[in-house]
């Protein structure tokens, strides 16, 4: 009988996405549909499935993997400290600079959620409807990170300021209740140990992070299809952190969440994340969601008058707890989008399931109360995405240019900066030579600085850029600044070395760090050779209708797709694919992977639009 129930659950997990695609059901998250189907096939309706020890164990693994993948979704670069002082150029254009960053908005918004959750919990306690103040506050403050991410991905918003803000609010809505649940279980749980032992979880996480920090630098060279070292590492982290969490009296889901954070900080490749998603969402997580629906016996729940009263009240509490975020989001975004974002953050399910599972094991909540909390959460997952999709529309600031900062204003850098300003790039240039400033400041945005030390550049915000070009004539200075910029976290660094001796000394080190280097004489030699060997090169370089482009593929809509099946395959010619720093000669059957760099040619208007589509993070 156990095997039959498991077969039915797995069949339902297979059919649900197919049916949703067939009937174009896009307004509801898949997880919500899985819970609804679980209700239908469980004791509430047809009673085809009953939970057994096997299914319960798989369901527990499912919630552990779900929380692990949630930890893996956090983008810690958004928390990175940025400068507070503006450069002279920014002061001049301060009217166009957003006053509120996504991090600041998210902190303000979630602070209102904490306050409102505490007030609502107090109201329920005073009224006698639900007496556990701390448990109610934790539940009202939860946000479903997985569902929010899915909604933002569908709208291609994860790379935009609005999407980053909502994502960060949701991260707080999962992380803060997680910590609150751990403290709650430690204080009120019968088997809990001293609170200070919880610090062991962080200590072990830090130890694992330090031990495996270089892992992804070399594993590609030794990995095989029969070893899958990255996946083995992921499950080692999960089991280790879950074991440590349970050993110190915390919940296993906290250990899983911290394991996800550790792996995220190790910077795994997108391929690793995709395979982990495949394992989790392909098997374990659907079992967890469907089993959750099976365990909901509506026949029993809906016969209780108190449960029927609690469901709408809990639903209103979930929604009202998030309403303060509307006025916070209005500080930067238009009213309709502030409403849409507020509605989306009211979506709650994942953490509610985890909290209720812990509360039931501690016997601090009744089955009727647990069912009411869960059904109310289910309503938020149905209604909130509908409101979001109804009201959201693109912001004016969504089309953000790539920031390029040049260090050194000279004949090698100024012409390039002038050309880049005509396209997708927001260019700034810095010099420490007054005569160069006088010569070029009328042609490009140049800022005069007294010194070019790493600390000065950091204080002036020079390192706060997407691309940093070190074009100064001083090769040793460029080398030192390149290392400092890499340590600061600049994504792309391009360094000029006119002194070949300095380049020979440091080239291997810089390439290992991912820094791109060039030497002007060698670049000229390469161009001349190309003109001799391929005379049409000059035609291509001087062509006013067509151009060469390079783009990093960040849009999942175009990954795991063969080149011949790309919707714009006829409009461009892809000449090279760069994957893991290796060149691939593509053909129609070549599969495009996330993070690939494509070198292609095409009409300037059409190719620019295609490049933007490929580079839009989704």
Buried (B, 14 or more C-beta within 10 A) or exposed (E): EEEEBBEBBBEBBEEBBEEBEEEEEEEBBBBBBBBBBBBBBBBBEEEBBBBBEEBEEBBBBBBBBBBBBBBBBBEEEBEEEEBEEBBEBBEEEEEEEEEBBBBBBBBBBBBBBBEBBBBBBEBBBEEEBBEBBBBBBBBBBBBBBBBBBBBBBEBBBBBBBBBBBBBBBBBBBBBBBBEBBBBBBBEBBEEBBEBEBBEBBEEBBEEBBEEBEEBBEEBBEEEEEEEBBBBEBBBEBBBBBBEBBBBBBBBBBBBBBBBBBBBBBBEBBBBBBBBBBEBBBEBBBBBBBBBBBBBBBBEBBBEBEEBBEBBEBBBEBBBBBBBBBBEBBBBBBBEEBBBBBBBBBBBBBBBBBBBBBBBBEBEBBBBBBBBBBBBBBBBBBBBBBEBBBEBBEEBEEBEEEBBBBBBBBBEBBBEBBEEBBEEBBBBBBBBBBEEBBEBBBEBBBBBBBEEBBBEBBBBBBBBBBBBBBBBBEBBEBBBBBBBBBBEBEBEBBBBBBBBEEBBEBBBEEBEEBEBEBBBEEEEEEEEEEBEEEEEEBEEEEEBEEBBEBEBBBBBBBBBEBBBEEBEBBEBBEBEEBBBEEEEEEBEEEBEBBBBBBBBBBBBEEEBBEBBEBBBBBB
